[in-house]
Amino acid sequence: EEVPQPASFADVCGRSGLLHVDKEEGSCPDPAFLDALLSSKKIVVDERLEPREDTGEDLSEGAPVDGLLGELSRGDAEEIAQKTAAAREPPAEAIAKLGRRARLGGVSILVAGALFLLGEGARDADGVARWRNLRKLLSA
């Protein structure tokens, strides 16, 4: 049985996109060091997690953590890269896009509900929706 090779830090940051570093967004006192780190073939041997103080209960210290970066194999990184190649965009843009889609979905449900209520209010005595009743309802 072949032992899987651990993923290098370049695999984690570059190919798989698990860690996103935007050099344009922030500032770095040593850009050469950052470039060397992001292209490093060294593997993650030791890592630790420190919970932030300003997070909610779900991200608190007692929350379970699965799959640290040191456990990622090169095959895992390649698989992630293949699955996410088409949707490779910065996380901030992906979150903004998701928010826009959620708002659009909410508005569409609101409009569908309003149309349903209008249709229900435009029914005749026999229970059939009529356009003339809708005109009367809207003009009143």
Steps between C-alpha positions, in 0.01 A plus 500: 500500500636838397514771765345826375744791471409797718402820321757777489414850616496609133239229433286621789517869401533486124351193341224409743414857598429403862693804621448821305765771511423821311822697463313800355262533795741523792854607565805288569832634630690219325337405167789271405444294816127479427569382143746240629249380758217469248718302258664287768522125446523443875217313666296602802634304797366691798198724523284642774168673514425798717134600525423866451341684789238675285344188346165350579423185689532277189866594454591486865773288655280193545403476132630185329773546240537245222769483234793718589740608223770260615270207428445605138667280241620605156219291347246684715638834383479390136142378549398830660673692218309304235165549672545872558689599184195652330391698805839641605426849627600692811295406808371856550357504146347154543331607825367819339366300205331254737340790687362649176356163398338460844341846480374433148351170617325675790357768274373240253322312779348826624373585149360149453317528832355839406380362165340206679315735735383715210376192319314380807334841541382502136282189523131502405228353713552172315870498604650575156756780469386770255699785348210745544496425872872567517448841332231584752725389786794710379292812429334498843 
